[in-house]
Every structure is written in C-alpha cells, then in structure tokens.
Amino acid sequence: MQHNVIEAIRKVYMVNQKLDKSKTRIQINDNCEIETIAGWMLETDGTSFKIYLATKDIDLRRTYTNDVVEIFDVFSIDAVRKAIEYKMNHIISFDGSMKRSFKKNILLGQLTKIGTV
C-alpha cells in the first residue's frame, strides 16, 4: 500500500509554519488559553486521497485535496460542491464579486447538477 502512495506523489514541499502564518494551527491549551502552534507540513503534487485516508498515522481532520475527481470518488457530489464553494470563497470573492450566495448557489448547482464530475 505504501508503495502505491509514493508512486502517486510527484513533488513534496516542506512548509515551515513559522514562516507562513496562514498555515499555523490554533488550539486551546489546558489553561483554556488560545495558543498558536507552528510546525512542519507536507504539501504534495499528486495524491492518492483514498489511500491517505486509510493510512493509520494521517490526521484526517487536517487532510485536504483540491482534486475534485478524487473528492467525488471518495465522498460524493455534495462534497465536490462544498470543495468548489470553499475555493470560490477564497479565490473569486476577495474583491466583493459573488457576494450574494444566491448567485453562487446557482453557479454551484449548474456545475454539479448532473451528479458527476
């Protein structure tokens, strides 16, 4: 199984979360105080999302892929819709366009209405 995972990865990037503040984790410690945790994170080109999710030591809550075909294969068309909506909120709406959720929902509905990717 690990051999298949390694074959699917084309490039691996080590990201130092101390340098990139957008990738730090925030959690509440034992004293009920908010703390920022910086560490290392792997970003890859190429994924085997289904195999990653079945691997024992992978943090499922923080594992993400932007490959909509793999999201569809692992989850469903509703998960693809949410992934596209997430990316749209971060990419398109930074300048205020598509602020109205009605227009965004129409576009998302058209992209995912037939139930396949």
N, CA, C and O atoms as a Tinker XYZ file with bonds, in Angstrom:
   468  protein
     1  N      0.826000   -1.195000    0.000000    73     2
     2  CA     0.000000    0.000000    0.000000    64     1     3
     3  C      0.870000    1.259000    0.000000    63     2     4     5
     4  O      0.579000    2.200000   -0.738000    81     3
     5  N      1.934000    1.298000    0.813000    73     3     6
     6  CA     2.789000    2.476000    0.857000    64     5     7
     7  C      3.475000    2.710000   -0.472000    63     6     8     9
     8  O      3.719000    3.854000   -0.855000    81     7
     9  N      3.789000    1.639000   -1.177000    73     7    10
    10  CA     4.436000    1.777000   -2.478000    64     9    11
    11  C      3.539000    2.542000   -3.445000    63    10    12    13
    12  O      4.030000    3.374000   -4.208000    81    11
    13  N      2.239000    2.276000   -3.430000    73    11    14
    14  CA     1.295000    2.986000   -4.290000    64    13    15
    15  C      1.208000    4.462000   -3.942000    63    14    16    17
    16  O      1.095000    5.302000   -4.835000    81    15
    17  N      1.259000    4.789000   -2.662000    73    15    18
    18  CA     1.200000    6.186000   -2.236000    64    17    19
    19  C      2.403000    6.940000   -2.765000    63    18    20    21
    20  O      2.262000    8.052000   -3.274000    81    19
    21  N      3.583000    6.354000   -2.653000    73    19    22
    22  CA     4.804000    7.023000   -3.088000    64    21    23
    23  C      4.810000    7.211000   -4.594000    63    22    24    25
    24  O      5.292000    8.237000   -5.075000    81    23
    25  N      4.292000    6.258000   -5.353000    73    23    26
    26  CA     4.245000    6.400000   -6.805000    64    25    27
    27  C      3.347000    7.549000   -7.240000    63    26    28    29
    28  O      3.634000    8.207000   -8.239000    81    27
    29  N      2.283000    7.797000   -6.521000    73    27    30
    30  CA     1.323000    8.823000   -6.924000    64    29    31
    31  C      1.814000   10.235000   -6.631000    63    30    32    33
    32  O      1.318000   11.191000   -7.227000    81    31
    33  N      2.773000   10.386000   -5.731000    73    31    34
    34  CA     3.281000   11.710000   -5.381000    64    33    35
    35  C      4.374000   12.097000   -6.361000    63    34    36    37
    36  O      5.311000   11.332000   -6.587000    81    35
    37  N      4.256000   13.285000   -6.943000    73    35    38
    38  CA     5.258000   13.765000   -7.887000    64    37    39
    39  C      6.260000   14.703000   -7.230000    63    38    40    41
    40  O      7.457000   14.603000   -7.498000    81    39
    41  N      5.801000   15.606000   -6.382000    73    39    42
    42  CA     6.678000   16.565000   -5.702000    64    41    43
    43  C      6.230000   16.692000   -4.259000    63    42    44    45
    44  O      5.039000   16.603000   -3.962000    81    43
    45  N      7.176000   16.900000   -3.370000    73    43    46
    46  CA     6.870000   17.093000   -1.954000    64    45    47
    47  C      7.516000   18.395000   -1.514000    63    46    48    49
    48  O      8.702000   18.621000   -1.757000    81    47
    49  N      6.734000   19.251000   -0.865000    73    47    50
    50  CA     7.226000   20.524000   -0.356000    64    49    51
    51  C      7.116000   20.512000    1.158000    63    50    52    53
    52  O      6.068000   20.175000    1.710000    81    51
    53  N      8.194000   20.879000    1.826000    73    51    54
    54  CA     8.172000   21.027000    3.281000    64    53    55
    55  C      7.854000   22.486000    3.576000    63    54    56    57
    56  O      8.589000   23.374000    3.144000    81    55
    57  N      6.782000   22.746000    4.298000    73    55    58
    58  CA     6.357000   24.104000    4.615000    64    57    59
    59  C      6.598000   24.344000    6.094000    63    58    60    61
    60  O      6.072000   23.624000    6.943000    81    59
    61  N      7.399000   25.367000    6.401000    73    59    62
    62  CA     7.638000   25.744000    7.788000    64    61    63
    63  C      6.527000   26.688000    8.207000    63    62    64    65
    64  O      6.424000   27.796000    7.680000    81    63
    65  N      5.704000   26.269000    9.138000    73    63    66
    66  CA     4.551000   27.070000    9.530000    64    65    67
    67  C      4.952000   28.314000   10.303000    63    66    68    69
    68  O      4.137000   29.225000   10.447000    81    67
    69  N      6.178000   28.384000   10.804000    73    67    70
    70  CA     6.634000   29.607000   11.465000    64    69    71
    71  C      6.789000   30.732000   10.452000    63    70    72    73
    72  O      6.577000   31.899000   10.779000    81    71
    73  N      7.158000   30.384000    9.227000    73    71    74
    74  CA     7.353000   31.390000    8.192000    64    73    75
    75  C      6.054000   31.745000    7.482000    63    74    76    77
    76  O      5.871000   32.889000    7.066000    81    75
    77  N      5.166000   30.795000    7.340000    73    75    78
    78  CA     3.888000   31.014000    6.662000    64    77    79
    79  C      2.783000   30.991000    7.714000    63    78    80    81
    80  O      2.306000   29.922000    8.096000    81    79
    81  N      2.380000   32.161000    8.176000    73    79    82
    82  CA     1.413000   32.266000    9.277000    64    81    83
    83  C      0.028000   31.742000    8.908000    63    82    84    85
    84  O     -0.753000   31.399000    9.795000    81    83
    85  N     -0.290000   31.674000    7.612000    73    83    86
    86  CA    -1.613000   31.191000    7.218000    64    85    87
    87  C     -1.752000   29.682000    7.442000    63    86    88    89
    88  O     -2.862000   29.154000    7.396000    81    87
    89  N     -0.658000   28.999000    7.679000    73    87    90
    90  CA    -0.701000   27.553000    7.833000    64    89    91
    91  C     -0.454000   27.099000    9.266000    63    90    92    93
    92  O     -0.215000   25.915000    9.505000    81    91
    93  N     -0.508000   28.025000   10.224000    73    91    94
    94  CA    -0.336000   27.643000   11.620000    64    93    95
    95  C     -1.652000   27.108000   12.180000    63    94    96    97
    96  O     -2.728000   27.408000   11.664000    81    95
    97  N     -1.548000   26.318000   13.236000    73    95    98
    98  CA    -2.729000   25.775000   13.899000    64    97    99
    99  C     -3.007000   26.577000   15.155000    63    98   100   101
   100  O     -2.081000   27.022000   15.832000    81    99
   101  N     -4.264000   26.760000   15.462000    73    99   102
   102  CA    -4.676000   27.435000   16.690000    64   101   103
   103  C     -5.459000   26.431000   17.517000    63   102   104   105
   104  O     -6.379000   25.782000   17.019000    81   103
   105  N     -5.087000   26.310000   18.790000    73   103   106
   106  CA    -5.819000   25.397000   19.662000    64   105   107
   107  C     -5.896000   25.985000   21.059000    63   106   108   109
   108  O     -5.177000   26.928000   21.391000    81   107
   109  N     -6.767000   25.424000   21.865000    73   107   110
   110  CA    -6.940000   25.860000   23.251000    64   109   111
   111  C     -6.173000   24.885000   24.136000    63   110   112   113
   112  O     -6.375000   23.673000   24.061000    81   111
   113  N     -5.285000   25.426000   24.980000    73   111   114
   114  CA    -4.468000   24.568000   25.840000    64   113   115
   115  C     -5.226000   24.186000   27.110000    63   114   116   117
   116  O     -6.410000   24.493000   27.246000    81   115
   117  N     -4.546000   23.520000   28.033000    73   115   118
   118  CA    -5.185000   23.036000   29.264000    64   117   119
   119  C     -5.638000   24.166000   30.182000    63   118   120   121
   120  O     -6.536000   23.971000   31.001000    81   119
   121  N     -5.030000   25.347000   30.056000    73   119   122
   122  CA    -5.404000   26.504000   30.877000    64   121   123
   123  C     -6.496000   27.343000   30.224000    63   122   124   125
   124  O     -6.753000   28.467000   30.654000    81   123
   125  N     -7.139000   26.809000   29.189000    73   123   126
   126  CA    -8.199000   27.490000   28.427000    64   125   127
   127  C     -7.694000   28.771000   27.774000    63   126   128   129
   128  O     -8.434000   29.748000   27.665000    81   127
   129  N     -6.454000   28.769000   27.345000    73   127   130
   130  CA    -5.884000   29.902000   26.617000    64   129   131
   131  C     -5.681000   29.489000   25.167000    63   130   132   133
   132  O     -5.406000   28.328000   24.864000    81   131
   133  N     -5.821000   30.462000   24.284000    73   131   134
   134  CA    -5.624000   30.197000   22.864000    64   133   135
   135  C     -4.138000   30.292000   22.560000    63   134   136   137
   136  O     -3.478000   31.262000   22.933000    81   135
   137  N     -3.618000   29.274000   21.878000    73   135   138
   138  CA    -2.206000   29.290000   21.509000    64   137   139
   139  C     -2.053000   28.908000   20.046000    63   138   140   141
   140  O     -2.834000   28.131000   19.497000    81   139
   141  N     -1.021000   29.478000   19.432000    73   139   142
   142  CA    -0.712000   29.190000   18.042000    64   141   143
   143  C      0.410000   28.166000   18.002000    63   142   144   145
   144  O      1.434000   28.327000   18.666000    81   143
   145  N      0.217000   27.132000   17.234000    73   143   146
   146  CA     1.209000   26.072000   17.128000    64   145   147
   147  C      1.774000   26.082000   15.716000    63   146   148   149
   148  O      1.044000   25.951000   14.734000    81   147
   149  N      3.080000   26.240000   15.638000    73   147   150
   150  CA     3.757000   26.198000   14.345000    64   149   151
   151  C      4.537000   24.899000   14.259000    63   150   152   153
   152  O      5.037000   24.403000   15.269000    81   151
   153  N      4.639000   24.365000   13.098000    73   151   154
   154  CA     5.368000   23.122000   12.897000    64   153   155
   155  C      5.658000   22.953000   11.423000    63   154   156   157
   156  O      5.747000   23.931000   10.681000    81   155
   157  N      5.802000   21.740000   11.011000    73   155   158
   158  CA     6.056000   21.444000    9.606000    64   157   159
   159  C      4.826000   20.789000    8.997000    63   158   160   161
   160  O      4.066000   20.099000    9.676000    81   159
   161  N      4.649000   21.022000    7.706000    73   159   162
   162  CA     3.521000   20.464000    6.992000    64   161   163
   163  C      4.015000   20.005000    5.630000    63   162   164   165
   164  O      4.893000   20.641000    5.046000    81   163
   165  N      3.473000   18.927000    5.121000    73   163   166
   166  CA     3.815000   18.443000    3.788000    64   165   167
   167  C      2.750000   18.870000    2.799000    63   166   168   169
   168  O      1.557000   18.681000    3.036000    81   167
   169  N      3.185000   19.446000    1.693000    73   167   170
   170  CA     2.298000   19.716000    0.569000    64   169   171
   171  C      2.848000   18.943000   -0.609000    63   170   172   173
   172  O      4.055000   18.945000   -0.850000    81   171
   173  N      1.968000   18.280000   -1.345000    73   171   174
   174  CA     2.419000   17.433000   -2.441000    64   173   175
   175  C      1.702000   17.786000   -3.727000    63   174   176   177
   176  O      0.605000   18.345000   -3.708000    81   175
   177  N      2.324000   17.456000   -4.835000    73   175   178
   178  CA     1.666000   17.468000   -6.136000    64   177   179
   179  C      1.359000   16.016000   -6.463000    63   178   180   181
   180  O      2.254000   15.171000   -6.479000    81   179
   181  N      0.115000   15.738000   -6.720000    73   179   182
   182  CA    -0.297000   14.363000   -6.959000    64   181   183
   183  C     -0.759000   13.749000   -5.657000    63   182   184   185
   184  O     -0.097000   13.886000   -4.629000    81   183
   185  N     -1.888000   13.078000   -5.698000    73   183   186
   186  CA    -2.415000   12.495000   -4.472000    64   185   187
   187  C     -2.998000   11.123000   -4.738000    63   186   188   189
   188  O     -3.315000   10.762000   -5.872000    81   187
   189  N     -3.125000   10.393000   -3.692000    73   187   190
   190  CA    -3.914000    9.157000   -3.656000    64   189   191
   191  C     -4.781000    9.288000   -2.422000    63   190   192   193
   192  O     -4.541000    8.634000   -1.408000    81   191
   193  N     -5.780000   10.128000   -2.514000    73   191   194
   194  CA    -6.551000   10.572000   -1.355000    64   193   195
   195  C     -7.180000    9.409000   -0.594000    63   194   196   197
   196  O     -7.160000    9.388000    0.636000    81   195
   197  N     -7.733000    8.450000   -1.317000    73   195   198
   198  CA    -8.388000    7.312000   -0.666000    64   197   199
   199  C     -7.377000    6.500000    0.147000    63   198   200   201
   200  O     -7.697000    6.030000    1.239000    81   199
   201  N     -6.170000    6.336000   -0.372000    73   199   202
   202  CA    -5.126000    5.593000    0.340000    64   201   203
   203  C     -4.655000    6.378000    1.549000    63   202   204   205
   204  O     -4.413000    5.797000    2.607000    81   203
   205  N     -4.519000    7.709000    1.408000    73   203   206
   206  CA    -4.100000    8.538000    2.544000    64   205   207
   207  C     -5.091000    8.429000    3.696000    63   206   208   209
   208  O     -4.691000    8.298000    4.853000    81   207
   209  N     -6.363000    8.483000    3.386000    73   207   210
   210  CA    -7.375000    8.432000    4.438000    64   209   211
   211  C     -7.410000    7.077000    5.140000    63   210   212   213
   212  O     -7.856000    6.983000    6.283000    81   211
   213  N     -6.947000    6.038000    4.470000    73   211   214
   214  CA    -6.911000    4.710000    5.080000    64   213   215
   215  C     -5.623000    4.461000    5.861000    63   214   216   217
   216  O     -5.502000    3.444000    6.544000    81   215
   217  N     -4.662000    5.379000    5.766000    73   215   218
   218  CA    -3.385000    5.214000    6.458000    64   217   219
   219  C     -3.531000    5.580000    7.927000    63   218   220   221
   220  O     -4.218000    6.543000    8.267000    81   219
   221  N     -2.889000    4.818000    8.791000    73   219   222
   222  CA    -3.083000    4.926000   10.234000    64   221   223
   223  C     -2.651000    6.275000   10.812000    63   222   224   225
   224  O     -3.399000    6.851000   11.602000    81   223
   225  N     -1.501000    6.793000   10.460000    73   223   226
   226  CA    -0.937000    7.964000   11.129000    64   225   227
   227  C     -1.279000    9.296000   10.464000    63   226   228   229
   228  O     -0.668000   10.312000   10.798000    81   227
   229  N     -2.211000    9.324000    9.556000    73   227   230
   230  CA    -2.610000   10.560000    8.880000    64   229   231
   231  C     -3.700000   11.245000    9.696000    63   230   232   233
   232  O     -4.655000   10.601000   10.129000    81   231
   233  N     -3.556000   12.558000    9.907000    73   231   234
   234  CA    -4.561000   13.342000   10.627000    64   233   235
   235  C     -5.722000   13.627000    9.673000    63   234   236   237
   236  O     -5.603000   14.464000    8.777000    81   235
   237  N     -6.829000   12.940000    9.863000    73   235   238
   238  CA    -7.957000   13.049000    8.936000    64   237   239
   239  C     -8.622000   14.417000    8.970000    63   238   240   241
   240  O     -9.175000   14.857000    7.962000    81   239
   241  N     -8.577000   15.093000   10.105000    73   239   242
   242  CA    -9.234000   16.400000   10.214000    64   241   243
   243  C     -8.507000   17.484000    9.421000    63   242   244   245
   244  O     -9.121000   18.472000    9.018000    81   243
   245  N     -7.216000   17.310000    9.196000    73   243   246
   246  CA    -6.448000   18.341000    8.503000    64   245   247
   247  C     -5.962000   17.889000    7.133000    63   246   248   249
   248  O     -5.120000   18.556000    6.532000    81   247
   249  N     -6.468000   16.783000    6.634000    73   247   250
   250  CA    -6.084000   16.295000    5.316000    64   249   251
   251  C     -7.058000   16.856000    4.290000    63   250   252   253
   252  O     -8.274000   16.781000    4.464000    81   251
   253  N     -6.510000   17.416000    3.226000    73   251   254
   254  CA    -7.344000   18.077000    2.223000    64   253   255
   255  C     -6.753000   17.844000    0.842000    63   254   256   257
   256  O     -5.533000   17.811000    0.681000    81   255
   257  N     -7.603000   17.686000   -0.140000    73   255   258
   258  CA    -7.176000   17.648000   -1.526000    64   257   259
   259  C     -8.035000   18.626000   -2.317000    63   258   260   261
   260  O     -9.202000   18.847000   -1.994000    81   259
   261  N     -7.446000   19.207000   -3.354000    73   259   262
   262  CA    -8.225000   20.092000   -4.213000    64   261   263
   263  C     -8.554000   19.412000   -5.546000    63   262   264   265
   264  O     -9.001000   20.071000   -6.485000    81   263
   265  N     -8.338000   18.123000   -5.627000    73   263   266
   266  CA    -8.668000   17.344000   -6.810000    64   265   267
   267  C    -10.129000   16.898000   -6.701000    63   266   268   269
   268  O    -10.453000   15.988000   -5.937000    81   267
   269  N    -10.995000   17.542000   -7.466000    73   267   270
   270  CA   -12.432000   17.273000   -7.330000    64   269   271
   271  C    -12.806000   15.863000   -7.765000    63   270   272   273
   272  O    -13.791000   15.311000   -7.274000    81   271
   273  N    -12.046000   15.276000   -8.668000    73   271   274
   274  CA   -12.337000   13.905000   -9.095000    64   273   275
   275  C    -12.094000   12.937000   -7.941000    63   274   276   277
   276  O    -12.885000   12.020000   -7.718000    81   275
   277  N    -11.005000   13.140000   -7.212000    73   275   278
   278  CA   -10.743000   12.274000   -6.058000    64   277   279
   279  C    -11.744000   12.519000   -4.938000    63   278   280   281
   280  O    -12.149000   11.578000   -4.256000    81   279
   281  N    -12.145000   13.764000   -4.740000    73   279   282
   282  CA   -13.174000   14.051000   -3.737000    64   281   283
   283  C    -14.462000   13.321000   -4.100000    63   282   284   285
   284  O    -15.122000   12.752000   -3.231000    81   283
   285  N    -14.817000   13.337000   -5.378000    73   283   286
   286  CA   -16.020000   12.630000   -5.837000    64   285   287
   287  C    -15.888000   11.123000   -5.635000    63   286   288   289
   288  O    -16.834000   10.472000   -5.190000    81   287
   289  N    -14.719000   10.563000   -5.960000    73   287   290
   290  CA   -14.515000    9.119000   -5.802000    64   289   291
   291  C    -14.604000    8.679000   -4.346000    63   290   292   293
   292  O    -15.137000    7.610000   -4.049000    81   291
   293  N    -14.080000    9.505000   -3.432000    73   291   294
   294  CA   -14.042000    9.122000   -2.024000    64   293   295
   295  C    -15.359000    9.443000   -1.326000    63   294   296   297
   296  O    -15.858000    8.632000   -0.545000    81   295
   297  N    -15.924000   10.612000   -1.598000    73   295   298
   298  CA   -17.124000   11.048000   -0.879000    64   297   299
   299  C    -18.333000   11.052000   -1.813000    63   298   300   301
   300  O    -18.909000    9.992000   -2.061000    81   299
   301  N    -18.729000   12.193000   -2.328000    73   299   302
   302  CA   -19.887000   12.252000   -3.219000    64   301   303
   303  C    -19.889000   13.597000   -3.933000    63   302   304   305
   304  O    -18.980000   14.408000   -3.755000    81   303
   305  N    -20.907000   13.821000   -4.733000    73   303   306
   306  CA   -21.026000   15.079000   -5.465000    64   305   307
   307  C    -21.269000   16.250000   -4.514000    63   306   308   309
   308  O    -20.884000   17.379000   -4.818000    81   307
   309  N    -21.902000   15.997000   -3.373000    73   307   310
   310  CA   -22.115000   17.067000   -2.392000    64   309   311
   311  C    -20.793000   17.553000   -1.815000    63   310   312   313
   312  O    -20.629000   18.747000   -1.561000    81   311
   313  N    -19.858000   16.649000   -1.608000    73   311   314
   314  CA   -18.534000   17.043000   -1.121000    64   313   315
   315  C    -17.786000   17.840000   -2.185000    63   314   316   317
   316  O    -17.047000   18.771000   -1.862000    81   315
   317  N    -17.974000   17.480000   -3.450000    73   315   318
   318  CA   -17.364000   18.246000   -4.542000    64   317   319
   319  C    -17.928000   19.658000   -4.555000    63   318   320   321
   320  O    -17.187000   20.626000   -4.724000    81   319
   321  N    -19.226000   19.773000   -4.379000    73   319   322
   322  CA   -19.860000   21.096000   -4.341000    64   321   323
   323  C    -19.282000   21.948000   -3.214000    63   322   324   325
   324  O    -18.992000   23.128000   -3.416000    81   323
   325  N    -19.113000   21.360000   -2.031000    73   323   326
   326  CA   -18.539000   22.092000   -0.897000    64   325   327
   327  C    -17.091000   22.487000   -1.165000    63   326   328   329
   328  O    -16.670000   23.585000   -0.799000    81   327
   329  N    -16.330000   21.606000   -1.799000    73   327   330
   330  CA   -14.930000   21.918000   -2.106000    64   329   331
   331  C    -14.835000   23.069000   -3.102000    63   330   332   333
   332  O    -13.995000   23.956000   -2.952000    81   331
   333  N    -15.693000   23.055000   -4.116000    73   331   334
   334  CA   -15.702000   24.148000   -5.092000    64   333   335
   335  C    -16.141000   25.443000   -4.422000    63   334   336   337
   336  O    -15.570000   26.502000   -4.683000    81   335
   337  N    -17.143000   25.366000   -3.566000    73   335   338
   338  CA   -17.608000   26.551000   -2.845000    64   337   339
   339  C    -16.501000   27.121000   -1.956000    63   338   340   341
   340  O    -16.324000   28.337000   -1.882000    81   339
   341  N    -15.762000   26.243000   -1.287000    73   339   342
   342  CA   -14.651000   26.672000   -0.429000    64   341   343
   343  C    -13.600000   27.421000   -1.245000    63   342   344   345
   344  O    -13.138000   28.488000   -0.840000    81   343
   345  N    -13.226000   26.863000   -2.390000    73   343   346
   346  CA   -12.229000   27.521000   -3.241000    64   345   347
   347  C    -12.773000   28.820000   -3.824000    63   346   348   349
   348  O    -12.041000   29.804000   -3.927000    81   347
   349  N    -14.044000   28.834000   -4.205000    73   347   350
   350  CA   -14.639000   30.062000   -4.740000    64   349   351
   351  C    -14.618000   31.171000   -3.705000    63   350   352   353
   352  O    -14.335000   32.322000   -4.037000    81   351
   353  N    -14.912000   30.842000   -2.462000    73   351   354
   354  CA   -14.898000   31.854000   -1.407000    64   353   355
   355  C    -13.514000   32.437000   -1.208000    63   354   356   357
   356  O    -13.385000   33.612000   -0.863000    81   355
   357  N    -12.483000   31.646000   -1.416000    73   355   358
   358  CA   -11.123000   32.130000   -1.207000    64   357   359
   359  C    -10.516000   32.777000   -2.448000    63   358   360   361
   360  O     -9.623000   33.614000   -2.318000    81   359
   361  N    -10.962000   32.424000   -3.620000    73   359   362
   362  CA   -10.345000   32.936000   -4.844000    64   361   363
   363  C    -11.167000   34.043000   -5.491000    63   362   364   365
   364  O    -10.642000   35.125000   -5.752000    81   363
   365  N    -12.432000   33.795000   -5.750000    73   363   366
   366  CA   -13.239000   34.732000   -6.528000    64   365   367
   367  C    -13.757000   35.892000   -5.696000    63   366   368   369
   368  O    -13.751000   37.030000   -6.166000    81   367
   369  N    -14.197000   35.641000   -4.498000    73   367   370
   370  CA   -14.903000   36.679000   -3.753000    64   369   371
   371  C    -13.999000   37.617000   -2.963000    63   370   372   373
   372  O    -14.496000   38.367000   -2.123000    81   371
   373  N    -12.700000   37.603000   -3.199000    73   371   374
   374  CA   -11.825000   38.508000   -2.453000    64   373   375
   375  C    -12.088000   39.968000   -2.796000    63   374   376   377
   376  O    -11.817000   40.843000   -1.973000    81   375
   377  N    -12.600000   40.253000   -3.971000    73   375   378
   378  CA   -12.853000   41.638000   -4.366000    64   377   379
   379  C    -14.321000   42.033000   -4.215000    63   378   380   381
   380  O    -14.714000   43.111000   -4.659000    81   379
   381  N    -15.121000   41.195000   -3.607000    73   379   382
   382  CA   -16.521000   41.515000   -3.380000    64   381   383
   383  C    -17.460000   40.947000   -4.425000    63   382   384   385
   384  O    -18.677000   41.001000   -4.247000    81   383
   385  N    -16.927000   40.403000   -5.512000    73   383   386
   386  CA   -17.806000   39.799000   -6.505000    64   385   387
   387  C    -18.350000   38.490000   -5.953000    63   386   388   389
   388  O    -17.720000   37.847000   -5.113000    81   387
   389  N    -19.496000   38.113000   -6.420000    73   387   390
   390  CA   -20.193000   36.905000   -5.972000    64   389   391
   391  C    -20.448000   36.923000   -4.477000    63   390   392   393
   392  O    -20.384000   35.888000   -3.815000    81   391
   393  N    -20.735000   38.087000   -3.956000    73   391   394
   394  CA   -21.011000   38.178000   -2.533000    64   393   395
   395  C    -22.344000   37.536000   -2.194000    63   394   396   397
   396  O    -22.509000   36.943000   -1.128000    81   395
   397  N    -23.271000   37.657000   -3.090000    73   395   398
   398  CA   -24.591000   37.106000   -2.836000    64   397   399
   399  C    -24.560000   35.590000   -3.008000    63   398   400   401
   400  O    -24.132000   35.073000   -4.040000    81   399
   401  N    -25.014000   34.911000   -1.998000    73   399   402
   402  CA   -24.959000   33.452000   -2.033000    64   401   403
   403  C    -25.933000   32.871000   -3.060000    63   402   404   405
   404  O    -25.741000   31.743000   -3.512000    81   403
   405  N    -26.977000   33.624000   -3.437000    73   403   406
   406  CA   -27.932000   33.138000   -4.425000    64   405   407
   407  C    -27.239000   32.893000   -5.763000    63   406   408   409
   408  O    -27.433000   31.846000   -6.381000    81   407
   409  N    -26.433000   33.853000   -6.209000    73   407   410
   410  CA   -25.720000   33.698000   -7.481000    64   409   411
   411  C    -24.706000   32.561000   -7.400000    63   410   412   413
   412  O    -24.548000   31.784000   -8.341000    81   411
   413  N    -24.033000   32.480000   -6.280000    73   411   414
   414  CA   -23.043000   31.427000   -6.101000    64   413   415
   415  C    -23.717000   30.058000   -6.101000    63   414   416   417
   416  O    -23.191000   29.108000   -6.681000    81   415
   417  N    -24.869000   29.952000   -5.461000    73   415   418
   418  CA   -25.586000   28.679000   -5.423000    64   417   419
   419  C    -26.090000   28.263000   -6.795000    63   418   420   421
   420  O    -26.117000   27.073000   -7.109000    81   419
   421  N    -26.487000   29.228000   -7.613000    73   419   422
   422  CA   -26.898000   28.901000   -8.987000    64   421   423
   423  C    -25.713000   28.342000   -9.760000    63   422   424   425
   424  O    -25.843000   27.331000  -10.451000    81   423
   425  N    -24.557000   28.992000   -9.650000    73   423   426
   426  CA   -23.364000   28.520000  -10.344000    64   425   427
   427  C    -22.948000   27.134000   -9.847000    63   426   428   429
   428  O    -22.634000   26.254000  -10.648000    81   427
   429  N    -22.948000   26.944000   -8.545000    73   427   430
   430  CA   -22.586000   25.634000   -7.993000    64   429   431
   431  C    -23.587000   24.564000   -8.411000    63   430   432   433
   432  O    -23.207000   23.425000   -8.683000    81   431
   433  N    -24.853000   24.927000   -8.463000    73   431   434
   434  CA   -25.872000   23.982000   -8.909000    64   433   435
   435  C    -25.664000   23.557000  -10.347000    63   434   436   437
   436  O    -25.838000   22.386000  -10.683000    81   435
   437  N    -25.291000   24.504000  -11.202000    73   435   438
   438  CA   -25.037000   24.178000  -12.603000    64   437   439
   439  C    -23.795000   23.298000  -12.759000    63   438   440   441
   440  O    -23.759000   22.409000  -13.610000    81   439
   441  N    -22.784000   23.551000  -11.937000    73   439   442
   442  CA   -21.556000   22.761000  -12.031000    64   441   443
   443  C    -21.754000   21.321000  -11.571000    63   442   444   445
   444  O    -21.075000   20.417000  -12.058000    81   443
   445  N    -22.674000   21.100000  -10.640000    73   443   446
   446  CA   -22.807000   19.764000  -10.040000    64   445   447
   447  C    -24.176000   19.127000  -10.257000    63   446   448   449
   448  O    -24.485000   18.127000   -9.608000    81   447
   449  N    -25.009000   19.670000  -11.147000    73   447   450
   450  CA   -26.393000   19.197000  -11.254000    64   449   451
   451  C    -26.542000   17.790000  -11.817000    63   450   452   453
   452  O    -27.506000   17.103000  -11.479000    81   451
   453  N    -25.627000   17.342000  -12.659000    73   451   454
   454  CA   -25.814000   16.013000  -13.241000    64   453   455
   455  C    -25.290000   14.897000  -12.341000    63   454   456   457
   456  O    -25.494000   13.718000  -12.629000    81   455
   457  N    -24.613000   15.268000  -11.247000    73   455   458
   458  CA   -24.192000   14.267000  -10.274000    64   457   459
   459  C    -22.881000   13.586000  -10.568000    63   458   460   461
   460  O    -22.508000   12.642000   -9.872000    81   459
   461  N    -22.166000   14.045000  -11.592000    73   459   462
   462  CA   -20.835000   13.504000  -11.874000    64   461   463
   463  C    -19.878000   14.662000  -12.107000    63   462   464   465
   464  O    -20.287000   15.802000  -12.329000    81   463
   465  N    -18.606000   14.338000  -12.051000    73   463   466
   466  CA   -17.587000   15.369000  -12.271000    64   465   467
   467  C    -17.069000   15.239000  -13.676000    63   466   468
   468  O    -16.198000   16.006000  -14.087000    81   467
